[in-house]
Amino acid sequence: MTILVTGATGNAGRRVVDELLALGREVRAVTRNAAAARLPAGVEVVEGDLTRPETIPFDGVTGAHLLTNAGDDYADLLTGPELVERAEKAGVGRVTVLWSGSRSPLEEAVTASSLEWTVLRPVDFMSNALVWAESVRATGEVREPFAYARSALVHEGDIGAVAAAVLVRGGHGGRTYTLTGPEALSVPEQVAAIAAATGREIRYVEQSEEEARAGMLAAGRPAEVVDLLLGWKRDMPAVGYTVVSDVEDVLGRPARSFASWAREHAGAFVSGADTRR
């Protein structure tokens, strides 16, 4: 049983690969740069680009994990209908679709297809906190706007585990799962959890929206992406902070906490000269 994973080197895709291997499945990992993939031995690594459906090798696979966007700009993937058509012709059975914030052409094509589909909608990744690591190591600070905003962010490992369980075990066709952690946390609460995990003081400094925008633009993020991210945080929809049980319902265990994520990644926030834990 070979399962194809697109975005296999990303935060979620890499965990899908690991979970499938743990379940004893063959994995065909698709990445835009196979030489830099650094995936486990035994994984079939192939180069492919979702914007060019002819490069995605659906032949011989029984299931596939698909992304709804094609790059770092969060833009919806426009080749969804062609990808779905190729998957159907190749005899793919089950697919999981990783939602990226809106109903995309790929999601629309998959849900209208003959495939056994399941849509996975993580509200926010815990791994997004790694963007603070450099600042924490250098200054001991996290600078973010909207101290009041809370997010029911989910452990990327739980995203991978849910995707793998759905693809391997079946029984989830035609369903959409919202993936959250066990609690909704503000940025100051996340910072406190990282401080506890590292054993060092980390200060939260609330930025104005204007300061945050300027910093993101200076870092090279496209203006439309900056608008999207700040708008999401400024006016968080209910789905962003509402905890649901879908992870536990699929896996039969509770979703992992941000505190556990922080302990796993504590080393990223500690400089070589500061090893306190």
C-alpha positions, -999 to 999 in steps of 0.1 A, spaced: 0 0 0 19 30 -13 7 65 -3 17 97 -20 24 127 2 27 162 -14 45 189 5 65 161 22 92 183 36 68 209 51 59 211 88 27 190 84 38 169 54 69 156 71 48 144 100 24 126 76 54 108 62 66 97 97 32 85 107 26 65 76 60 48 81 51 40 117 20 23 104 41 2 80 31 18 47 52 26 17 56 63 11 62 82 -21 72 117 -10 68 146 -35 89 177 -31 102 204 -54 138 197 -44 145 161 -39 182 167 -32 174 187 -1 145 165 12 164 146 40 136 121 44 140 87 61 156 58 44 131 37 25 109 67 14 106 70 -24 115 107 -30 104 122 -63 105 158 -76 71 173 -85 52 205 -85 15 208 -78 13 237 -103 24 212 -130 0 182 -125 19 161 -150 49 159 -125 28 143 -97 32 105 -100 -2 91 -90 5 58 -107 6 28 -83 -6 46 -52 -37 38 -32 -40 71 -13 -27 106 -14 -22 136 9 -28 168 -10 -22 205 -3 -45 233 -14 -18 259 -20 14 258 -39 40 280 -22 49 304 6 24 331 -5 -6 310 6 -21 314 -29 -48 288 -38 -37 260 -61 -54 266 -94 -46 232 -109 -69 213 -86 -93 199 -112 -65 185 -133 -48 169 -103 -81 153 -92 -87 140 -128 -52 125 -129 -57 109 -95 -90 93 -105 -76 80 -138 -46 64 -118 -70 46 -95 -62 64 -63 -87 55 -36 -85 78 -6 -72 114 -4 -68 139 24 -68 175 16 -50 200 39 -70 232 40 -51 265 39 -78 290 50 -104 291 23 -123 267 0 -99 262 -29 -103 249 -64 -86 217 -53 -110 212 -24 -140 219 -47 -127 194 -73 -120 167 -47 -153 170 -29 -171 167 -63 -151 136 -74 -154 99 -70 -125 98 -46 -129 89 -10 -120 123 4 -115 138 38 -107 175 43 -84 184 72 -88 220 85 -61 229 111 -69 263 125 -32 272 132 1 253 135 20 252 168 51 252 147 44 287 136 59 297 170 93 288 156 93 322 139 101 337 173 131 315 179 158 338 165 144 368 184 142 348 217 178 336 213 191 371 205 171 393 228 149 371 250 118 388 235 88 380 214 72 409 196 37 404 183 5 424 180 -29 416 193 -22 403 228 -59 395 232 -62 371 203 -65 335 212 -59 305 189 -68 268 193 -35 259 176 -28 223 168 4 202 171 17 195 136 23 159 147 -14 155 153 -21 168 118 2 141 105 -13 114 127 -49 122 117 -39 123 80 -22 89 82 -50 73 102 -76 85 76 -55 73 47 -46 39 61 -77 29 80 -105 45 60 -140 51 73 -138 89 71 -149 95 35 -169 127 29 -160 143 62 -144 176 71 -124 176 103 -114 208 121 -81 201 139 -73 220 171 -53 215 202 -68 211 237 -70 248 245 -71 282 230 -40 303 239 -30 340 234 5 348 223 16 358 259 4 324 271 24 307 244 54 327 253 50 317 289 49 280 279 81 284 259 97 302 289 87 273 312 101 247 287 134 265 283 139 276 319 147 311 308 129 344 310 112 355 278 94 388 275 63 394 255 63 429 239 30 439 222 35 456 189 11 479 172 -4 466 140 17 491 120 49 479 136 41 443 129 32 452 92 64 471 87 85 442 101 68 416 80 72 436 48 109 443 57 113 405 60 102 401 24 66 389 29 43 399 1 18 427 11 -12 404 4 1 378 27 8 404 54 -28 416 50 -41 380 53 -22 371 84 -28 404 103 -65 403 93 -69 368 107 -53 377 140 -71 411 143 -106 397 138 -102 360 147 -132 341 135 -148 317 160 -133 287 142 -99 300 151 -104 299 189 -130 272 193 -116 239 207 -132 208 191 -126 171 196 -119 159 161 -83 150 167 -93 128 197 -123 114 178 -100 101 150 -70 91 170 -86 78 202 -63 100 224 -63 137 234 -47 163 212 -13 173 223 -8 205 242 13 236 234 32 230 266 43 196 252 52 211 219 73 237 236 92 210 255 99 192 223 113 223 206 129 240 236 163 238 220 153 260 191 148 289 216 181 285 235 214 298 222 246 278 223 258 298 253 226 294 272 217 257 278 194 262 308 164 239 306 
